[in-house]
Amino acid sequence: METAFKSTYDPLYDETPGEGSAYSPSYWVADAGRPPANDGPVNSDMDVDIAIIGGGFTGLATALFLAREHHIKAHILEANQVAWGCSSRNGGQGHLAWGRLSRSQWVKRWGTDMAKKIHKNTLEGFDIFKSLVNDIDCNPKGDGNILVAHCHSATRALATESQFCNTVLGYQTKMISKDELHEQYIKDQEAAGALVEPVGIGVQPLKLAFGYLKLARKYGARVHTGSPVTHWQTENKTHILTTPGGTVKARTVIVATAGYTHHSLHPLLAYKNMPIMANSAVTGVINDRQITDCGFSSPVFLTDSRKLRFYYRYLPEEKRLQIGTRSAVTGKDNDNPRHLNIIRAAIRKKFPPLADIGIDYFWSGWMDISHDMMPRIIQPDKHQSIYYAQGYSGNGVSFSAYAAFSLAQLVAGKKPDDDLPIFTSPLPGHPLRPIRRMGQRLLFAYFNLLDRLP
Ligand SMILES: Cc1cc2nc3c(=O)[nH]c(=O)nc-3n(C[C@H](O)[C@H](O)[C@H](O)COP(=O)(O)OP(=O)(O)OC[C@H]3O[C@@H](n4cnc5c(N)ncnc54)[C@H](O)[C@@H]3O)c2cc1C
């Protein structure tokens, strides 16, 4: 039975994200139509080889790769609905990204040789995402992506990054002026210039997840919705996972719970991510005059250069604008109207012709921000048959496909070819864990100040 969606859910306090909860009220849910069939809640005790906890992009695509590439048929245990977490709530921006670090930060952290390896790896990973997208009806828009400088000083920083990409990595990005942005893509009125990246695919994320679901089941995976894992104990190398409908015994467990991971789930996962909320809005239908005045001539997706950045794109078939940003700090504050007002103010500033447009959809979700801004794909303890891919830090639409591919390889016994840092250490914890939220508030206040500077 479907239960009501609880907007105040908070992964730091609520032990599970629910049991059979309805989807968050995202535009993608309204647009995607009825979900394809799944295997329903666990309704008796089961003995399985591999259990995957969490049925978002990561869980679904891992089950797909395990079944299709390695003939291993996993069982997904999802607390609510297929892709109920971030995977039905994101902006659908399929970036060439590795967590939240910029490419020049790779060099600072690991040196130029490793940065080149990482870049090569992101391109290979993106191809995996692309091949899935090509097989699935998910409205792909493969026009690269744009980083918009929200002020003049940001233009300089983007130009430095662009030059680094071109000369060191051989990744041909380009800087364009405000006028070129307006003529070729979109009339964002606060833009001071922009960096154009050649790689990027925008998707309807829930349709993509539904495609993963259909393919995973076609190859033999089982997907149990309405099945939160409420307790996990391990006896004689067997994992015993308690769900409301029955106990699942598994030889191997893959954890794909991202920002919805409660610290009680398993000690190896406790406090490894900082759940941080992001939101998104979709406007009412935009009329032809407004479309012309806003210069909506491309479906390319954009992100601005603020610390608390806005990400947005024009949806041409629907004639709507999608736009989102960082949101409430706690679940309790999620319904505070000021979060939507921040988005309304951004629309007025970027697209004045839409100053009075209605917002038809507004929602939020918990991202898995790792403490070093880097994801991991790993078996964190070689004595325990537990694997995870997490810490995508707000960039998981495309990366989850690569993470799932690599995770399936690891579980099937193939070691990764490279000594890339995503494979070589588990997610770090945080020394100031009890006061992380206080730190987040202070940081957000500071970022807000920085974002107002010219
Ligand atoms: C508003 C917003 C916008 C975003 N925009 C973008 C974007 O444009 N581009 C981009 O690259 N990334 C974006 N992201 C991030 C991206 O959506 C995520 O990185 C990605 O969806 C993570 O997928 P996942 O499968 O790992 O986790 P999720 O999709 O979050 O799935 C985790 C699942 O685990 C389940 N779960 C948790 N605990 C249990 C339990 N105990 N038992 C059973 N099930 C459990 C949850 O119900 C949930 O369905 C955005 C995120 C948000 C919130």
The ligand as a Gaussian input file, in Angstrom:
#p B3LYP/6-31G(d) Opt

LIG

0 1
 C       17.204000      18.452000      -6.414000
 C       18.360000      17.651000      -6.929000
 C       18.917000      17.975000      -8.161000
 C       19.990000      17.223000      -8.667000
 N       20.427000      17.504000      -9.923000
 C       21.409000      16.763000     -10.468000
 C       21.797000      16.981000     -11.802000
 O       21.199000      17.777000     -12.515000
 N       22.859000      16.260000     -12.273000
 C       23.488000      15.323000     -11.523000
 O       24.441000      14.704000     -11.995000
 N       23.079000      15.028000     -10.264000
 C       22.039000      15.717000      -9.720000
 N       21.595000      15.421000      -8.469000
 C       22.179000      14.255000      -7.767000
 C       21.673000      12.920000      -8.356000
 O       20.276000      12.944000      -8.458000
 C       22.126000      11.772000      -7.466000
 O       23.549000      11.790000      -7.390000
 C       21.697000      10.394000      -7.971000
 O       20.337000      10.355000      -8.293000
 C       22.014000       9.353000      -6.897000
 O       21.428000       8.130000      -7.275000
 P       21.473000       6.921000      -6.257000
 O       20.792000       5.795000      -6.896000
 O       22.886000       6.705000      -5.803000
 O       20.663000       7.445000      -4.972000
 P       19.116000       7.798000      -4.813000
 O       18.451000       8.008000      -6.114000
 O       19.016000       8.896000      -3.821000
 O       18.500000       6.461000      -4.223000
 C       18.738000       6.011000      -2.910000
 C       17.561000       5.100000      -2.562000
 O       17.880000       4.362000      -1.375000
 C       16.663000       4.079000      -0.729000
 N       16.954000       3.702000       0.668000
 C       17.584000       4.424000       1.620000
 N       17.662000       3.735000       2.776000
 C       17.077000       2.532000       2.551000
 C       16.844000       1.372000       3.354000
 N       17.224000       1.321000       4.632000
 N       16.210000       0.313000       2.787000
 C       15.831000       0.334000       1.487000
 N       15.998000       1.411000       0.687000
 C       16.626000       2.496000       1.209000
 C       15.883000       5.381000      -0.857000
 O       14.491000       5.178000      -0.691000
 C       16.277000       5.853000      -2.255000
 O       15.281000       5.527000      -3.237000
 C       20.536000      16.144000      -7.905000
 C       19.978000      15.837000      -6.662000
 C       18.901000      16.566000      -6.178000
 C       18.315000      16.217000      -4.855000

